[in-house]
Amino acid sequence: MPHPHGQIYGYSFIPKKLELELASCREHYEETKHCLICDMLAEELRAAYEKYKSKEQS
C-alpha cells in the first residue's frame, strides 16, 4: 500500500496488508484468547526491560 501524505483516507475496500494483519490478529486470538498486538507490545516491553536491567548491572 503506498503511503499517501494525508491524515484520513477512505477506501471502498480493505487494503490487502490490513486484511492480512486482521486475519493474523483473529487467528492469534482464536488460538490464545489474547490480543496479538497486546502480546507483541508486552514482549517488546519485556525485552527492553531485560536489556535495561542487564546494562544497569554492568
N, C-alpha and C positions, 0 to 999 in steps of 0.2 A: 504494500500500500504506500503510495507516495506520500510525502509529508507536506501537505499544503500549509501555507502560512496564514492561519486564521484561528479563531477561537472555537467556533462550533460549526460543524458541518453535518447536514442531514442527508442520509442516503436512503434509497428505497430498498436497500439490501444490507445484509451484514457482511462486511469485508471478510474474505477468506481467513486472514490472520486472526481476526477476532473470533470467528466461528470455531477455529481450531483451539484457541485458548479457552473458550467457553466449554467446548467438548472435554478438554483436559480437566477443567475445574469440576465439571459434572462427574466425570469418571472417578476422579480422586475422592470426591465427596461420597459417591456410592460405595467405594471400597473402604473408606476410613471414617466416614461421618465427620470429617474435618474439612474446613475451607483450605483449598490448595494455596491460595495467596497468603493466607494467615500462617500456614505451616512453613512456607518459604521465608516469610519475614521472620518467624521465630528462629529458624535455622540460621539465617544471616545474623541476627542479633546474638545468638549463642556463639557463633564463630567469631564475631567481632569482640565479644566479651572475653572469650578464651584467649584471643590474640592480645588484648589489652592486659589481661592478668599475667600472661607469660612475659610480656615486656616489663611489667611492674616488678616482677620477681627477679629480673635480670640485673 
